[in-house]
Amino acid sequence: MMTGTVRLASLVTAGLATSGCFIYATQSWDPNDFGVVRIGRAVLTTAAVTCDYLITLRNTPPATQEYDFLKSEVHARSARRLLDLCCSNRGTYIKVGQHLGALKYLLPPEYTSTLSVLHSRAPSTPLPDVLHIIQEELGKKTSELFVQFEETPLGAASLAQVHRAVLWDGRMVAVKVQHPKVRQQSSRDIMIMEVLLRIVKKVFPQFEFMWLVEEAKKNLPRELDFLNEARNAEKMADMVRKFPFLKVS
């Protein structure tokens, strides 16, 4: 057990060093977004989950009732730790957590039942930040763009939130605002996840979830491109134009 713990500690240290070097080399370090705190949370959570499995199950024979009971308890504790990490780091982490919560055919129920709350509990961005983002992106104050802008969002998701507003010509619109720093942090978050999952893979060779990173690398940039989303909405509107009971705008 001591050898396994030393090995884990060495891998975690290597992961931190690799992550730090990458961030420094790419000059993506921004002291204002507390990147070191986000990385620290992810590393500590990964270490806590890994150690919990190693320590709790080390002396219990597999395929026994006691082993299954202990494993279920570790699953539940680990899921809660992951939920706390997702809610603290937000953005990319919530997106991945939502995906995990939907994998009922693949993950133990302790994980899916715990992480599924992220589908309805994604934190929202405070109104002053929302107004700042709109002015920064569109070059005008909210009061110049809308005669009315509802402070409370209609809904908040992992990457953005939506507010109801009324244009000066009277049209009611839904304004989708990306959470601040999500775009800047996403590539770094995925890199950290990849490093940590590779460490877990070293400790548990049977761990087969590296595909999550590859999927995030491919799909997240597309989801963060709202212009691409708008073009897709226009294509869909054209496709369903002949159906009067459907409307895409």
C-alpha positions in Angstrom: 0.0 0.0 0.0 2.9 2.4 0.8 4.3 1.8 -2.6 1.0 2.7 -4.2 0.7 5.8 -2.1 4.2 7.0 -3.0 3.5 6.3 -6.6 0.3 8.3 -6.5 2.1 11.2 -4.8 4.8 11.1 -7.4 2.3 11.1 -10.3 0.3 14.0 -8.7 3.5 16.0 -8.3 4.4 15.3 -11.9 0.9 16.3 -13.0 1.1 19.6 -11.2 4.6 20.3 -12.6 3.5 19.4 -16.2 0.4 21.6 -15.9 2.3 24.5 -14.5 5.0 24.3 -17.2 2.3 24.2 -19.9 0.5 27.2 -18.6 3.7 29.2 -18.3 5.0 28.2 -21.7 1.8 29.2 -23.4 1.6 32.4 -21.4 -2.0 31.6 -20.6 -1.6 32.4 -16.9 -3.9 35.1 -15.7 -3.6 36.0 -12.0 -7.0 37.6 -12.0 -8.8 34.3 -12.7 -7.1 32.4 -9.9 -6.1 29.6 -12.2 -3.9 28.0 -9.5 -7.0 27.6 -7.3 -8.9 25.9 -10.0 -6.0 23.5 -10.7 -5.5 22.9 -7.0 -9.1 21.9 -6.5 -9.0 19.5 -9.4 -5.7 17.9 -8.3 -6.8 17.6 -4.6 -10.2 16.1 -5.6 -8.5 13.6 -7.9 -6.1 12.6 -5.2 -8.8 12.3 -2.6 -11.0 10.1 -4.8 -8.0 7.9 -5.8 -6.8 7.5 -2.3 -10.3 6.7 -1.0 -10.6 3.8 -3.5 -7.1 2.5 -2.7 -7.4 2.7 1.1 -11.0 1.6 1.5 -10.9 -1.5 -0.7 -7.3 -2.6 -0.1 -8.0 -5.4 2.4 -11.4 -6.5 1.3 -11.7 -9.5 -1.1 -13.5 -8.6 -4.4 -16.8 -10.3 -5.3 -18.0 -10.3 -1.7 -21.0 -8.6 -0.1 -18.7 -6.4 2.1 -16.6 -5.4 -0.9 -19.7 -4.3 -2.9 -21.0 -2.4 0.2 -17.7 -0.5 0.7 -17.4 0.2 -3.0 -20.8 1.7 -3.1 -19.9 4.0 -0.2 -16.7 5.1 -2.0 -18.7 5.7 -5.2 -21.1 8.0 -3.2 -18.3 9.9 -1.5 -16.4 10.3 -4.8 -19.5 11.5 -6.6 -20.1 14.2 -4.0 -16.5 15.3 -4.3 -16.8 15.6 -8.0 -20.1 17.5 -7.6 -18.4 20.0 -5.3 -15.5 20.4 -7.8 -17.9 21.0 -10.7 -19.9 23.6 -8.8 -16.7 25.4 -7.6 -14.8 25.5 -10.9 -18.0 25.9 -13.0 -17.8 26.2 -16.8 -16.1 23.3 -18.4 -16.3 21.2 -15.2 -20.1 21.6 -15.1 -20.4 20.6 -18.7 -18.4 17.4 -18.1 -20.3 16.7 -14.9 -23.6 17.0 -16.7 -22.3 14.5 -19.3 -21.3 12.1 -16.6 -24.6 12.5 -14.9 -26.4 11.3 -18.1 -24.2 8.1 -18.5 -26.7 5.8 -16.7 -25.7 3.0 -19.0 -22.0 3.3 -18.1 -21.5 4.7 -14.6 -22.6 3.4 -11.2 -25.9 4.9 -10.0 -24.1 6.7 -7.1 -22.4 8.9 -9.7 -25.3 9.5 -12.1 -27.9 10.3 -9.3 -25.5 12.8 -7.7 -24.2 14.5 -10.8 -27.5 14.7 -12.5 -28.5 17.6 -10.3 -26.1 19.7 -12.4 -28.7 19.7 -15.2 -30.9 22.0 -13.1 -28.4 23.6 -10.7 -26.0 25.3 -12.9 -24.9 28.6 -11.3 -25.8 31.9 -13.0 -23.6 34.9 -13.7 -24.4 38.1 -11.6 -26.3 40.8 -13.6 -23.4 43.4 -13.5 -21.1 40.9 -15.2 -23.8 40.0 -17.8 -24.3 43.7 -18.6 -20.5 44.2 -18.9 -20.2 41.2 -21.3 -23.0 42.5 -23.5 -21.4 46.0 -23.7 -17.9 44.5 -24.4 -19.2 42.2 -27.2 -21.6 44.5 -28.9 -20.0 47.9 -28.2 -23.2 49.4 -26.7 -24.8 49.6 -23.3 -27.8 47.4 -22.6 -30.0 50.5 -22.4 -29.1 51.4 -25.9 -29.9 47.9 -27.3 -33.1 47.1 -25.3 -36.0 49.0 -23.9 -36.4 46.2 -21.3 -33.9 43.6 -20.1 -35.0 41.2 -17.4 -32.5 40.9 -14.5 -33.4 37.3 -13.6 -32.3 34.8 -16.3 -34.8 32.4 -17.8 -32.3 29.7 -17.3 -28.6 29.1 -16.7 -26.5 26.3 -18.2 -22.9 25.3 -17.9 -21.5 27.7 -20.6 -24.2 30.5 -20.8 -27.5 31.8 -19.5 -30.5 33.4 -21.2 -32.3 36.6 -20.4 -35.7 37.8 -21.8 -35.4 41.3 -23.4 -37.4 43.7 -25.6 -35.8 45.5 -28.5 -36.5 49.2 -29.2 -38.7 48.2 -32.2 -40.9 46.1 -29.8 -39.7 42.7 -30.6 -39.3 40.3 -27.7 -36.0 38.4 -27.8 -34.0 35.9 -25.8 -30.4 37.0 -25.1 -27.9 34.3 -24.6 -24.8 35.5 -22.7 -21.7 33.3 -22.3 -20.4 33.1 -18.7 -17.2 35.2 -18.3 -13.8 33.6 -18.9 -15.4 30.3 -20.0 -13.8 30.5 -23.4 -10.3 31.5 -22.0 -10.4 28.8 -19.3 -11.9 25.9 -21.4 -8.7 24.8 -23.2 -6.7 25.0 -19.9 -9.4 23.0 -18.1 -9.4 20.3 -20.7 -5.6 20.1 -20.5 -5.7 19.7 -16.7 -8.5 17.0 -17.0 -6.3 15.1 -19.5 -3.3 15.2 -17.2 -5.3 14.1 -14.2 -7.1 11.3 -16.0 -3.8 10.0 -17.3 -2.6 9.8 -13.7 -5.7 7.9 -12.7 -5.2 5.6 -15.6 -1.6 4.9 -14.3 -3.0 4.0 -10.8 -6.0 2.1 -12.1 -5.1 0.5 -15.5 -8.7 -0.7 -15.9 -9.9 3.0 -16.0 -11.4 3.6 -19.5 -12.7 7.1 -19.6 -10.0 8.9 -21.6 -12.5 9.3 -24.4 -14.2 12.0 -22.3 -11.2 14.3 -22.9 -11.2 13.6 -26.6 -14.9 14.3 -26.8 -14.5 17.6 -24.9 -11.6 18.7 -27.1 -13.8 18.2 -30.2 -17.2 19.5 -29.1 -16.5 22.2 -26.5 -15.1 24.8 -29.0 -18.2 24.3 -31.2 -20.5 24.9 -28.3 -18.6 28.0 -27.4 -19.0 29.4 -30.9 -22.4 31.2 -30.7 -22.1 32.5 -34.3 -21.9 28.9 -35.4 -24.9 28.1 -33.2 -26.8 31.0 -34.9 -26.0 29.7 -38.3 -27.3 26.3 -37.3 -30.5 27.8 -36.0 -31.0 29.6 -39.3 -30.5 26.3 -41.2 -33.0 24.6 -38.9 -35.5 27.4 -39.3 -35.3 27.0 -43.1 -35.7 23.2 -42.8 -38.9 23.4 -40.7 -40.4 26.5 -42.5 -43.2 24.5 -44.0 -44.4 23.3 -40.6 -46.7 26.1 -39.1 -46.6 24.5 -35.6 -42.8 24.8 -35.5 -40.8 28.0 -35.1 -37.1 28.6 -34.9 -35.8 32.1 -34.5 
